Amino acid sequence: MKKSISGILAVALVLIMGISACSPKGQAPAVSKLEESKELSGAGATFPAPLYQKFFDVYYKEKNIQVNYQGIGSGGGIKNLIEKTVDFGGTDAPMSSDELEKAGSTVLHIPTCLGAVVLSYNLPDSPKLNFDADTIAGIFMGNIRRWNDPAIITLNPGITLPDQEILTVFRSDGSGTTYTFTDYLNKANKAWADRMGVGKSLDWPVGIGSKGNDGVAGTIKTTPNSIGYVEMIYAYQNQLPYANIRNKSGNLVEPTLEAVSLAADIDLPDDLIVSITDTDAPKGYPIATFTWLIAYREQNDGIRTLAQARATANMLWWVITDAQQYNESLQYGKLSSTVVEKAKALVKSMTFDGKNIIK
């Protein structure tokens, strides 16, 4: 009987090895269900959270693998990855040099989509407003305090603006959305660069803070005369108006998917860590960004198993390939073919004990 069982196991091993060897070149290899974890955990950016909910609902139905993602902000996602309490993180801001040093090992940034940070507001009749970098900086630094300030009126001829104090709403948590917003202003307005700078969290001189994109959108919706910055899908979901922004070329641009994609039409580095704010594209939207899932290149950290590593790599591969079909229906830009190829190379570079996970 023992001999019979050994023979069966040997045949099964040969079959499994044969399936792996026959995987199509350049695609995620077929992996025995016994060799892949059935559950993954991730946390981070709220910016793409609605898209990730769609992604991972579909992934569970197709692959029977549960991916639990918590939208806690980019800062929290980076922190959790460094502390190795999650399989992957999510961030709208590339990890800083200090964060990369704390990570102790190479962290890959895998883009998943393109998005726009929009200015939403709560005014009577929800007018379609126009803003430029100087006016936005003035409002969020507290230099422009009333809605009928001449700077705002000049950009919005024919619109009656109330003689009311402006209430700014910002992110209270460490946020990649804040990073993108301040990265744009840091490039486009010298006064902002001199006084405020760039970061996932800032010492705001005016306004009130709310947690997450959903928190900021909710505060704007319930607070007359407020204005804040959110990812575009949160403005849609809360039926909030959002502004056109004057770009570097002097054109007022609405944050459409096409305008966001144009902002990313640049030479991209192989590591795909890049800022696309304040674009040179004449019709590009100036407050656009990639958002990334982040994971360690070397997956064997003494805590995670090979099964978890395989599941993580295969999930990332699916996100940058098959899952891209869901982006635009949720108002996120899909990755270009150039970005997808560079992202594939990053996922293929993932290892466990120095051996590539995806061949």
Rosetta blueprint (number, residue, H / E / L):
1 M L
2 K H
3 K H
4 S H
5 I H
6 S H
7 G H
8 I H
9 L H
10 A H
11 V H
12 A H
13 L H
14 V H
15 L H
16 I H
17 M H
18 G H
19 I H
20 S H
21 A H
22 C L
23 S L
24 P L
25 K L
26 G L
27 Q L
28 A L
29 P L
30 A L
31 V L
32 S L
33 K H
34 L H
35 E H
36 E L
37 S L
38 K L
39 E E
40 L E
41 S E
42 G E
43 A E
44 G E
45 A L
46 T L
47 F L
48 P L
49 A H
50 P H
51 L H
52 Y H
53 Q H
54 K H
55 F H
56 F H
57 D H
58 V H
59 Y H
60 Y H
61 K H
62 E H
63 K H
64 N L
65 I L
66 Q E
67 V E
68 N E
69 Y E
70 Q E
71 G E
72 I L
73 G L
74 S H
75 G H
76 G H
77 G H
78 I H
79 K H
80 N H
81 L H
82 I H
83 E L
84 K L
85 T L
86 V L
87 D L
88 F E
89 G E
90 G E
91 T E
92 D L
93 A L
94 P L
95 M L
96 S L
97 S H
98 D H
99 E H
100 L H
101 E H
102 K H
103 A H
104 G L
105 S L
106 T L
107 V E
108 L E
109 H E
110 I E
111 P E
112 T E
113 C E
114 L E
115 G E
116 A E
117 V E
118 V E
119 L E
120 S E
121 Y E
122 N L
123 L L
124 P L
125 D L
126 S L
127 P L
128 K L
129 L L
130 N E
131 F E
132 D L
133 A H
134 D H
135 T H
136 I H
137 A H
138 G H
139 I H
140 F H
141 M L
142 G L
143 N L
144 I L
145 R L
146 R E
147 W L
148 N L
149 D L
150 P H
151 A H
152 I H
153 I H
154 T H
155 L H
156 N L
157 P L
158 G L
159 I L
160 T L
161 L L
162 P L
163 D L
164 Q L
165 E E
166 I L
167 L E
168 T E
169 V E
170 F E
171 R E
172 S L
173 D L
174 G L
175 S L
176 G H
177 T H
178 T H
179 Y H
180 T H
181 F H
182 T H
183 D H
184 Y H
185 L H
186 N H
187 K H
188 A H
189 N L
190 K H
191 A H
192 W H
193 A H
194 D H
195 R H
196 M L
197 G L
198 V L
199 G L
200 K L
201 S L
202 L L
203 D L
204 W L
205 P L
206 V L
207 G L
208 I E
209 G E
210 S E
211 K L
212 G H
213 N H
214 D H
215 G H
216 V H
217 A H
218 G H
219 T H
220 I H
221 K H
222 T H
223 T L
224 P L
225 N L
226 S E
227 I E
228 G E
229 Y E
230 V E
231 E E
232 M H
233 I H
234 Y H
235 A H
236 Y H
237 Q H
238 N L
239 Q L
240 L L
241 P L
242 Y E
243 A L
244 N E
245 I E
246 R E
247 N L
248 K L
249 S L
250 G L
251 N L
252 L E
253 V E
254 E L
255 P L
256 T L
257 L H
258 E H
259 A H
260 V H
261 S H
262 L H
263 A H
264 A L
265 D L
266 I L
267 D L
268 L L
269 P L
270 D L
271 D L
272 L L
273 I L
274 V L
275 S L
276 I L
277 T L
278 D L
279 T L
280 D L
281 A L
282 P L
283 K L
284 G L
285 Y L
286 P L
287 I L
288 A E
289 T E
290 F E
291 T E
292 W E
293 L E
294 I E
295 A E
296 Y E
297 R L
298 E E
299 Q L
300 N L
301 D L
302 G L
303 I L
304 R L
305 T L
306 L H
307 A H
308 Q H
309 A H
310 R H
311 A H
312 T H
313 A H
314 N H
315 M H
316 L H
317 W H
318 W H
319 V H
320 I H
321 T L
322 D H
323 A H
324 Q H
325 Q H
326 Y H
327 N L
328 E H
329 S H
330 L H
331 Q L
332 Y L
333 G E
334 K L
335 L L
336 S L
337 S H
338 T H
339 V H
340 V H
341 E H
342 K H
343 A H
344 K H
345 A H
346 L H
347 V H
348 K H
349 S L
350 M L
351 T E
352 F E
353 D L
354 G L
355 K E
356 N E
357 I L
358 I L
359 K L
